[in-house]
Amino acid sequence: MRPYHKVLNSFYERKRNMKLLLGIRRFLASEDGPTAVEYAVMLALIIIVCLAAISSVGSNTSSTFNKMANSLGS
C-alpha cells in the first residue's frame, strides 16, 4: 500500500466522523423531537376528552330511551 492511500483513508475517516458528529449535534439541537412529543400529548388528551364526552352522551341517551320505553309501556 502506498503511503498516500493511508493519508487518504485517514482523511476520509476523519471526514466521516465529523459528519457523524455534526449529525448528532444537529439532532440534539433540533426541536422536532420535543414538538412531536407535545403533539402526541395533546392528541392523547383530546382522545381522553372525546371518550369521556361520548361515554357521557351515551349514558344520557340510554337513560332517556329507557324513560321513554317505560312511559310507553305503562
Buried (B, 14 or more C-beta within 10 A) or exposed (E): EEEEEEEEEEEEEEEEEEEEEEEEEEEEEEEEEEEEEEEEEEEEEEEEEEEEEEEEEEEEEEEEEEEEEEEEEE
